């Protein structure tokens, strides 16, 4: 299908972006992997599309004071192959390698994916497990929101009118930390039916720190706090993951019922924890 007519702008600075999106039915374009299909199906009909792709520096990946700064227009491929991310935050690089196909990874961006907030997207699980922050800016101010608070509901975030995602801030991982992203992908779309991001630190024979991010199971990504507590208290993985999803209203569709999704989440959580434990040792 063909989208309805719209005005297109490609500003060179963030100030120009904020001036353009100040009012009216306007959409920000990052990689276009979500917006353009929605426009072609006329599920989105913006009067004006504002392209972020020509703003210098918005795709940079740098490290400052133990925090990795990932610009909003960094592509999934950039995240996947970045030596900095692979060395200092390998969980995120591993997750990026699972997104879509080569074409999607070459065009899709981390900022666009985060702002779109698809409940089956891959990034939210590692971002909540990594206790990442999302930096948001508008014409008048900027603020930083924890990833766990940024994802509110399906396709709904903490973004207010006039705000855009500027960068994702991720703490550098400890060298002794084990990690794993496990995913069961939908065979047609590649999205996560369930996806589990696990971070593990060991102390002696036990687990001193566990962070488990979950995507695809509920209306938005979340941390499996009860599972984390059980792992840190010495429970084995089988017992710990048995609690995963108990307090979540699980998604249900033609491909997977709510009960089946819970089962899949627990199976993949066990696998992710097992690999993370091996890598931690």
C-alpha positions as CSV (number, residue, x, y, z in Angstrom):
1,X,0.0,0.0,0.0
2,X,1.0,3.7,-0.4
3,X,1.0,6.1,2.6
4,X,-1.1,9.2,2.5
5,X,0.7,12.4,1.5
6,X,2.9,14.0,4.1
7,X,5.6,16.7,4.5
8,X,9.2,15.5,5.0
9,X,12.0,17.4,6.8
10,X,15.6,16.4,7.5
11,X,16.9,18.8,10.1
12,X,20.6,19.2,10.8
13,X,20.3,19.9,14.6
14,X,18.2,18.9,17.6
15,X,17.0,22.5,17.9
16,X,15.5,22.3,14.4
17,X,13.9,19.0,15.4
18,X,12.2,20.5,18.4
19,X,11.0,23.5,16.4
20,X,9.5,21.2,13.8
21,X,7.7,18.8,16.3
22,X,6.4,21.5,18.5
23,X,2.8,21.1,17.3
24,X,0.6,19.3,14.8
25,X,0.4,15.6,13.7
26,X,4.1,15.0,13.3
27,X,6.2,11.9,13.7
28,X,9.9,11.5,14.3
29,X,11.7,9.1,11.9
30,X,14.8,7.2,13.1
31,X,15.4,4.0,11.1
32,X,11.9,3.7,9.9
33,X,11.5,0.0,10.6
34,X,8.3,0.5,12.5
35,X,6.9,3.9,11.3
36,X,7.1,3.3,7.5
37,X,5.2,0.0,7.6
38,X,2.6,1.6,9.8
39,X,2.3,4.5,7.3
40,X,2.0,2.2,4.3
41,X,-0.9,0.4,6.1
42,X,-2.3,3.8,7.0
43,X,-2.3,2.8,10.7
44,X,-0.2,5.9,11.2
45,X,-1.0,9.0,9.1
46,X,1.3,11.8,10.2
47,X,1.0,15.2,8.4
48,X,4.8,15.7,8.8
49,X,7.7,13.3,9.2
50,X,10.9,14.6,10.8
51,X,14.0,12.6,10.0
52,X,16.8,12.4,12.6
53,X,19.2,10.7,10.3
54,X,21.3,13.7,9.4
55,X,22.0,15.1,12.8
56,X,25.7,14.8,13.5
57,X,26.8,12.8,16.4
58,X,23.4,11.3,17.3
59,X,24.7,7.8,16.3
60,X,27.9,7.9,18.4
61,X,28.8,5.2,20.9
62,X,31.2,6.4,23.7
63,X,32.1,5.7,27.3
64,X,32.3,8.3,30.0
65,X,33.0,7.5,33.7
66,X,31.9,3.9,33.5
67,X,28.8,4.5,31.5
68,X,28.3,3.7,27.8
69,X,26.4,6.4,25.9
70,X,24.6,5.0,22.8
71,X,23.2,7.7,20.5
72,X,19.5,7.3,19.5
73,X,20.3,6.8,15.8
74,X,23.0,4.1,16.3
75,X,21.7,1.1,14.3
76,X,21.3,-2.4,15.6
77,X,24.3,-3.4,13.5
78,X,26.4,-0.6,15.2
79,X,25.4,-1.9,18.6
80,X,26.2,-5.5,17.5
81,X,29.7,-4.9,16.2
82,X,30.8,-2.0,18.4
83,X,34.1,-3.0,20.1
84,X,33.2,-0.9,23.1
85,X,29.8,-2.6,23.6
86,X,31.2,-6.1,22.9
87,X,33.9,-5.5,25.4
88,X,32.1,-3.5,28.1
89,X,28.4,-4.6,27.7
90,X,28.4,-7.9,25.7
91,X,24.8,-8.7,26.7
92,X,23.5,-5.7,24.7
93,X,25.7,-6.7,21.6
94,X,24.4,-10.3,21.9
95,X,20.8,-9.1,22.0
96,X,21.3,-6.8,18.9
97,X,22.5,-9.8,16.9
98,X,19.1,-11.5,17.5
99,X,17.0,-8.5,16.1
100,X,15.2,-9.1,12.8
101,X,17.5,-9.8,9.8
102,X,20.5,-8.1,8.2
103,X,18.4,-5.5,6.5
104,X,16.6,-4.6,9.7
105,X,19.8,-4.4,11.7
106,X,21.4,-2.2,9.1
107,X,18.5,0.3,9.2
108,X,16.7,0.0,12.5
109,X,18.0,2.1,15.4
110,X,18.1,1.6,19.2
111,X,16.4,4.9,19.8
112,X,13.6,4.1,17.4
113,X,13.1,0.7,18.9
114,X,13.0,2.0,22.5
115,X,10.6,4.8,21.7
116,X,8.3,2.5,19.7
117,X,8.1,0.1,22.8
118,X,6.8,-2.9,21.1
119,X,6.0,-5.5,23.9
120,X,7.8,-8.1,21.8
121,X,10.9,-6.1,21.0
122,X,14.3,-7.4,22.0
123,X,16.1,-4.4,23.5
124,X,13.8,-3.8,26.5
125,X,14.7,-7.0,28.3
126,X,18.5,-6.4,28.5
127,X,18.0,-2.7,29.2
128,X,15.9,-3.4,32.3
129,X,18.3,-6.1,33.3
130,X,21.3,-3.8,32.8
131,X,19.5,-1.1,34.8
132,X,20.0,1.3,31.9
133,X,18.8,4.9,31.7
134,X,17.0,6.6,28.8
135,X,17.9,10.2,28.2
136,X,15.0,12.3,26.9
137,X,15.1,15.8,25.6
138,X,12.6,18.5,24.5
139,X,12.9,22.1,23.4
140,X,12.7,23.3,27.1
141,X,14.4,20.6,29.1
142,X,16.0,17.1,29.3
143,X,15.7,14.3,31.8
144,X,16.8,10.7,32.4
145,X,14.4,7.9,33.1
146,X,15.3,4.4,34.3
147,X,14.5,1.8,31.6
148,X,12.2,0.0,34.1
149,X,10.0,3.1,34.3
150,X,10.3,4.1,30.7
151,X,8.3,1.2,29.3
152,X,4.7,1.7,30.5
153,X,2.4,-0.4,28.3
154,X,2.2,-1.8,24.8
155,X,3.6,1.0,22.5
156,X,3.4,3.4,25.4
157,X,6.4,5.0,27.1
158,X,7.2,7.8,29.5
159,X,7.8,10.2,26.6
160,X,5.7,13.4,26.8
161,X,4.6,15.4,23.8
162,X,7.5,17.2,22.3
163,X,10.1,14.8,23.8
164,X,12.4,12.4,21.9
165,X,14.9,9.8,23.0
166,X,18.4,11.2,22.6
167,X,20.6,8.4,23.9
168,X,20.6,5.2,26.0
169,X,23.0,5.1,29.0
170,X,24.2,1.6,30.0
171,X,26.6,0.9,33.0
172,X,29.7,-0.9,32.0
173,X,29.5,-4.5,33.1
174,X,32.0,-6.1,35.6
175,X,34.5,-8.3,33.9
176,X,33.5,-11.3,36.0
177,X,29.8,-11.0,35.1
178,X,28.0,-13.8,33.1
179,X,25.3,-12.9,30.6
180,X,22.9,-14.4,28.1
181,X,20.0,-13.4,25.9
182,X,17.7,-16.3,25.1
183,X,14.8,-15.8,22.7
184,X,12.1,-17.8,21.0
185,X,11.3,-15.8,17.9
186,X,8.1,-15.7,15.9
187,X,8.9,-17.5,12.6
188,X,7.3,-14.8,10.5
189,X,8.2,-11.5,12.2
190,X,11.3,-12.4,14.1
191,X,9.9,-10.7,17.2
192,X,10.2,-12.3,20.6
193,X,7.4,-14.6,21.6
194,X,9.5,-14.5,24.8
195,X,12.9,-13.2,25.4
196,X,15.1,-13.4,28.5
197,X,18.1,-11.4,29.4
198,X,20.2,-12.7,32.3
199,X,23.1,-11.2,34.2
200,X,24.8,-13.2,36.9
201,X,27.7,-12.5,39.3
202,X,29.1,-15.4,41.4
203,X,30.6,-15.3,44.9
204,X,32.1,-18.5,46.0
205,X,29.6,-21.2,45.1
206,X,26.6,-19.0,45.2
207,X,25.1,-16.1,43.2
208,X,25.8,-12.6,44.6
209,X,23.9,-10.7,41.9
210,X,21.1,-11.7,39.5
211,X,19.2,-9.6,37.1
212,X,16.6,-11.1,34.8
213,X,14.8,-9.0,32.1
214,X,11.8,-10.4,30.3
215,X,10.2,-9.3,27.1
216,X,7.3,-10.7,25.1
217,X,5.5,-12.2,28.1
218,X,3.5,-9.2,29.3
219,X,2.4,-5.8,28.1
220,X,5.9,-4.4,28.6
221,X,9.3,-5.6,29.5
222,X,10.0,-6.1,33.2
223,X,12.5,-7.5,35.7
224,X,11.7,-10.9,37.3
225,X,12.3,-9.6,40.8
226,X,11.1,-12.7,42.7
227,X,13.3,-15.0,40.5
228,X,16.3,-12.7,41.1
229,X,15.7,-12.8,44.9
230,X,15.5,-16.6,44.9
231,X,18.7,-17.0,42.9
232,X,20.6,-14.6,45.2
233,X,19.3,-16.4,48.3
234,X,20.7,-19.7,47.1
235,X,17.7,-21.4,45.4
236,X,18.4,-23.5,42.3
237,X,17.4,-22.2,38.9
238,X,14.5,-24.6,38.6
239,X,12.9,-23.3,41.8
240,X,13.7,-19.7,41.0
241,X,12.2,-19.6,37.5
242,X,9.0,-21.4,38.6
243,X,7.9,-18.0,40.0
244,X,8.5,-16.1,36.8
245,X,5.4,-14.5,35.3
246,X,3.1,-15.5,38.2
247,X,2.1,-11.8,38.8
248,X,2.0,-10.8,35.1
249,X,-1.0,-10.7,32.9
250,X,0.6,-12.7,30.1
251,X,0.0,-11.9,26.4
252,X,-2.1,-14.4,24.4
253,X,-2.6,-14.6,20.7
254,X,-3.1,-17.2,17.9
255,X,0.5,-18.3,18.1
256,X,0.9,-18.7,21.9
257,X,-1.6,-18.7,24.8
258,X,-0.9,-17.0,28.1
259,X,-0.1,-20.3,29.8
260,X,2.2,-21.4,27.0
261,X,4.0,-18.1,27.1
262,X,4.7,-18.5,30.8
263,X,6.0,-22.0,30.2
264,X,8.3,-20.7,27.4
265,X,9.5,-17.9,29.5
266,X,10.5,-20.3,32.3
267,X,12.2,-22.7,29.9
268,X,14.2,-19.9,28.3
269,X,15.0,-18.3,31.7
270,X,16.6,-21.6,32.8
271,X,18.7,-21.7,29.7
272,X,19.8,-18.1,30.0
273,X,20.7,-18.5,33.6
274,X,22.7,-21.7,32.9
275,X,24.7,-20.1,30.2
276,X,25.3,-16.9,32.3
277,X,26.5,-19.0,35.2
278,X,29.0,-20.8,32.9
279,X,30.2,-17.5,31.5
280,X,30.5,-16.0,35.0
281,X,32.8,-18.9,36.1
